[in-house]
Amino acid sequence: MRFSWESGRNLVWTVVAIAAAILAGLILHRILYWLAHRFIRLRDSSQHVLVSRIARPAGFLLPLVLVLGVFPALPLSPAIEVPATHFLLLCVIAVSAWLVVRLIGYGEHVVTRRYEISAQDNLAARRIRTQVELFRRIAEAAVLLATVAVMLMTFPAIW
């Protein structure tokens, strides 16, 4: 395989475009995170837990989506583009599932916060907390199962 200036330019263009998409995703995430914190400070601070729970998955999701959006415009051969695009799609699906699991955990936090078990008669609060925790585990298992199913459906040989 011979190196040509055209392939070198294509490689540089590809690396720069992917790096720019990742950087734009990280900057967008930072701006949205800052706006969310500013909005929370102006209002009730109980939403801080939500922002802190979804910050990490969103920090991965935004750059991945931008790279996936830039990928078709890159000068890549189909032998590289197709597997790389498929890998990025699998990453987006996995990070989206992670985001949903974090939202389910936030839902559990919101419900259980209302039922303090430090009270004298805490039987009802413990019962509610147990039910909510069980529901969270079942919901997370369903999300995991659906994620694996969706990931497998991206492979043409599976369906």
C-alpha positions as CSV (number, residue, x, y, z in Angstrom):
1,M,0.0,0.0,0.0
2,R,1.5,3.3,-1.1
3,F,1.0,6.6,0.7
4,S,-0.2,9.5,-1.3
5,W,-0.7,13.1,-0.4
6,E,-4.4,12.8,-1.1
7,S,-4.8,10.0,1.4
8,G,-2.7,12.0,3.9
9,R,-5.0,15.0,3.5
10,N,-8.1,12.8,3.9
11,L,-6.6,11.3,7.1
12,V,-5.9,14.8,8.5
13,W,-9.4,16.0,7.5
14,T,-11.0,13.0,9.2
15,V,-9.0,13.4,12.4
16,V,-9.7,17.1,12.5
17,A,-13.4,16.7,11.9
18,I,-13.8,14.0,14.5
19,A,-11.8,16.0,17.0
20,A,-13.9,19.1,16.2
21,A,-17.2,17.1,16.7
22,I,-16.0,15.8,20.0
23,L,-14.9,19.2,21.2
24,A,-18.2,20.8,20.1
25,G,-20.1,18.0,22.0
26,L,-18.0,18.7,25.1
27,I,-18.5,22.4,24.8
28,L,-22.2,22.0,24.3
29,H,-22.4,19.7,27.3
30,R,-20.6,22.2,29.4
31,I,-22.9,25.0,28.3
32,L,-26.0,23.0,29.0
33,Y,-24.7,21.9,32.3
34,W,-23.9,25.5,33.3
35,L,-27.4,26.6,32.1
36,A,-29.0,23.9,34.1
37,H,-27.1,24.8,37.3
38,R,-27.9,28.5,36.8
39,F,-31.6,27.6,36.3
40,I,-31.5,25.4,39.5
41,R,-29.9,28.2,41.5
42,L,-32.7,30.5,40.5
43,R,-35.3,28.0,41.5
44,D,-35.5,25.1,43.9
45,S,-32.2,23.4,44.5
46,S,-33.8,19.9,44.8
47,Q,-33.3,19.5,41.0
48,H,-29.5,19.5,41.6
49,V,-29.7,15.7,42.0
50,L,-31.2,15.3,38.6
51,V,-28.5,17.4,36.9
52,S,-25.8,15.6,38.7
53,R,-27.2,12.2,37.8
54,I,-27.5,12.8,34.1
55,A,-24.3,14.9,33.7
56,R,-22.0,12.0,33.0
57,P,-24.1,10.1,30.5
58,A,-24.9,13.4,28.7
59,G,-21.2,14.2,28.6
60,F,-20.7,11.0,26.6
61,L,-23.9,11.1,24.6
62,L,-23.5,14.6,23.1
63,P,-20.0,14.1,21.6
64,L,-21.0,10.6,20.3
65,V,-24.1,11.9,18.6
66,L,-22.1,14.7,17.0
67,V,-19.4,12.4,15.8
68,L,-22.1,10.0,14.4
69,G,-23.6,13.0,12.6
70,V,-20.2,14.1,11.1
71,F,-19.2,10.6,10.1
72,P,-21.1,10.3,6.8
73,A,-19.4,13.5,5.5
74,L,-15.9,12.2,6.1
75,P,-13.7,10.9,3.2
76,L,-13.5,7.3,4.4
77,S,-13.6,4.1,2.5
78,P,-16.7,1.9,3.2
79,A,-14.4,-0.7,4.7
80,I,-13.7,1.7,7.5
81,E,-16.8,3.8,7.6
82,V,-19.4,1.0,8.0
83,P,-17.8,-0.8,11.0
84,A,-16.9,2.5,12.7
85,T,-20.4,3.9,12.2
86,H,-21.9,0.7,13.6
87,F,-19.6,0.9,16.6
88,L,-20.6,4.5,17.2
89,L,-24.2,3.5,17.0
90,L,-23.7,0.8,19.6
91,C,-22.0,3.3,21.8
92,V,-24.9,5.8,21.5
93,I,-27.4,3.0,22.3
94,A,-25.4,2.0,25.4
95,V,-25.0,5.5,26.7
96,S,-28.7,6.2,26.1
97,A,-29.5,3.2,28.2
98,W,-27.1,4.5,30.9
99,L,-29.0,7.8,30.8
100,V,-32.4,6.0,31.2
101,V,-31.0,4.0,34.1
102,R,-29.8,7.2,35.8
103,L,-33.3,8.7,35.3
104,I,-34.9,5.7,36.9
105,G,-32.5,6.1,39.8
106,Y,-33.6,9.8,40.1
107,G,-37.2,8.7,40.1
108,E,-36.4,6.4,43.0
109,H,-34.7,9.2,44.8
110,V,-37.7,11.5,44.4
111,V,-40.2,9.0,45.8
112,T,-38.0,7.7,48.6
113,R,-37.1,11.2,49.7
114,R,-40.7,11.8,50.8
115,Y,-40.7,8.8,53.1
116,E,-38.3,9.1,56.0
117,I,-37.4,5.9,57.8
118,S,-36.0,7.8,60.8
119,A,-39.6,8.4,62.1
120,Q,-41.0,6.6,65.1
121,D,-43.6,4.6,63.1
122,N,-41.7,3.8,59.9
123,L,-43.4,0.6,58.7
124,A,-45.2,2.4,55.9
125,A,-42.1,4.3,54.8
126,R,-40.0,1.1,54.8
127,R,-42.7,-0.7,52.8
128,I,-42.8,2.1,50.2
129,R,-39.0,2.2,49.9
130,T,-38.9,-1.5,49.4
131,Q,-41.5,-1.4,46.7
132,V,-39.8,1.5,44.9
133,E,-36.4,-0.2,45.1
134,L,-37.9,-3.4,43.7
135,F,-39.6,-1.4,40.9
136,R,-36.2,0.3,40.1
137,R,-34.5,-3.0,39.8
138,I,-37.2,-4.4,37.6
139,A,-37.1,-1.3,35.4
140,E,-33.3,-1.3,35.1
141,A,-33.4,-5.0,34.1
142,A,-36.1,-4.2,31.5
143,V,-33.9,-1.3,30.2
144,L,-30.9,-3.6,30.1
145,L,-32.9,-6.3,28.2
146,A,-34.3,-3.7,25.7
147,T,-30.8,-2.3,25.2
148,V,-29.3,-5.6,24.4
149,A,-32.2,-6.4,22.0
150,V,-31.8,-3.0,20.2
151,M,-28.1,-3.5,20.0
152,L,-28.5,-7.0,18.5
153,M,-31.1,-5.6,16.0
154,T,-28.4,-3.4,14.5
155,F,-26.6,-6.4,13.2
156,P,-28.0,-7.5,9.9
157,A,-27.4,-11.2,10.6
158,I,-29.5,-11.2,13.7
159,W,-32.8,-10.2,12.1
